[in-house]
């Protein structure tokens, strides 16, 4: 069982930056990949970024590549999503998730955080 607790969401102006945190606890030894997803009203959950638990591999959806960075601090079992050059279309509820395999599909993730709202104003 893995518990994921997110923080860092909020309101930011377009062009600004925000860093989301996801603290992982419990039995994380079986985790291979950490991912970030987002869901806007009326839309399905969308893959944003993923990282191997070791931090050696990362992958981003095209819409955020070059602006967002996924990283981790293993000593604290914390995964971050640094979001720069934010756009209004980035507005969504953001979720962190843990998977036993490297995947961009939401149904491939076993554990999910509670979600944190990110709102980017014009």
C-alpha positions as CSV (number, residue, x, y, z in Angstrom):
1,X,0.0,0.0,0.0
2,X,1.3,3.4,-1.0
3,X,0.0,6.7,0.3
4,X,0.4,9.8,-1.8
5,X,-0.2,13.3,-0.3
6,X,-0.1,16.2,-2.7
7,X,0.4,19.9,-2.0
8,X,1.4,23.1,-3.8
9,X,-1.6,23.8,-5.9
10,X,-3.0,27.3,-6.1
11,X,-3.7,30.3,-8.3
12,X,-1.0,31.7,-10.5
13,X,-0.9,34.2,-13.3
14,X,-0.1,33.1,-16.8
15,X,3.6,33.0,-17.3
16,X,4.2,32.2,-13.7
17,X,5.5,29.1,-12.0
18,X,4.3,26.6,-9.5
19,X,5.8,23.5,-7.9
20,X,3.6,20.6,-6.9
21,X,4.8,18.1,-4.3
22,X,3.8,14.5,-3.7
23,X,4.9,12.8,-0.6
24,X,4.9,9.0,-0.8
25,X,4.8,6.7,2.2
26,X,4.1,3.1,2.9
27,X,5.4,0.2,0.9
28,X,7.0,2.0,-2.0
29,X,9.5,-0.7,-2.8
30,X,7.2,-2.1,-5.5
31,X,6.9,1.2,-7.3
32,X,8.6,1.5,-10.6
33,X,7.1,4.8,-12.0
34,X,5.6,8.0,-10.6
35,X,3.3,10.0,-12.8
36,X,1.5,13.2,-12.8
37,X,-1.9,13.6,-14.4
38,X,-4.4,16.4,-14.7
39,X,-8.2,16.6,-15.3
40,X,-10.0,19.7,-16.4
41,X,-13.8,20.1,-16.1
42,X,-15.6,18.1,-18.8
43,X,-12.4,16.3,-19.9
44,X,-10.9,13.0,-19.2
45,X,-7.8,12.6,-17.1
46,X,-4.7,13.4,-19.1
47,X,-1.2,12.2,-18.7
48,X,1.3,15.0,-17.9
49,X,4.6,13.5,-16.9
50,X,6.2,10.3,-15.6
51,X,9.5,9.4,-13.9
52,X,11.0,6.1,-13.0
53,X,11.3,5.7,-9.2
54,X,15.0,5.8,-9.5
55,X,14.8,9.1,-11.4
56,X,16.8,7.8,-14.3
57,X,14.0,8.1,-16.9
58,X,11.4,10.8,-17.5
59,X,8.7,11.4,-20.1
60,X,6.4,14.3,-20.8
61,X,3.3,14.9,-22.9
62,X,4.1,17.3,-25.8
63,X,2.0,20.1,-24.4
64,X,4.2,20.5,-21.3
65,X,7.5,19.5,-22.6
66,X,10.1,22.2,-22.0
67,X,7.9,23.9,-19.4
68,X,7.3,21.2,-16.8
69,X,9.9,19.1,-14.9
70,X,9.3,16.0,-12.9
71,X,11.9,15.2,-10.2
72,X,12.2,13.5,-6.9
73,X,14.1,13.5,-3.6
74,X,14.3,9.9,-2.5
75,X,15.5,10.8,1.0
76,X,12.1,12.2,1.6
77,X,10.2,10.0,-0.8
78,X,8.9,13.1,-2.4
79,X,8.1,13.7,-6.1
80,X,7.9,17.2,-7.6
81,X,6.3,18.7,-10.6
82,X,7.9,22.1,-11.4
83,X,5.6,24.0,-13.7
84,X,7.0,27.0,-15.5
85,X,5.6,29.3,-18.1
86,X,2.1,28.4,-17.1
87,X,-0.8,28.9,-19.4
88,X,-4.5,29.1,-18.8
89,X,-5.0,25.8,-20.5
90,X,-2.9,24.2,-17.8
91,X,-5.8,24.8,-15.4
92,X,-6.9,21.5,-13.9
93,X,-6.8,19.3,-10.9
94,X,-3.4,17.6,-10.8
95,X,-2.9,14.2,-9.4
96,X,0.2,12.2,-8.6
97,X,0.2,8.4,-9.0
98,X,2.4,5.4,-8.6
99,X,2.7,2.5,-11.0
100,X,4.5,-0.8,-11.1
101,X,5.4,-0.2,-14.7
102,X,6.4,2.7,-16.9
103,X,3.2,3.9,-18.6
104,X,1.3,6.9,-19.7
105,X,-2.1,5.3,-19.2
106,X,-4.0,6.3,-16.1
107,X,-5.4,2.7,-15.7
108,X,-1.8,1.5,-15.3
109,X,-1.4,3.3,-12.0
110,X,-2.2,1.6,-8.8
111,X,-2.2,4.5,-6.3
112,X,-3.4,8.1,-6.5
113,X,-3.1,11.2,-4.5
114,X,-6.1,13.3,-3.6
115,X,-5.5,15.9,-6.3
116,X,-4.6,19.5,-6.0
117,X,-6.2,22.4,-7.9
118,X,-4.1,24.5,-10.2
119,X,-5.6,27.6,-11.7
120,X,-3.8,29.8,-14.2
121,X,-5.3,33.2,-14.8
122,X,-5.0,35.3,-17.9
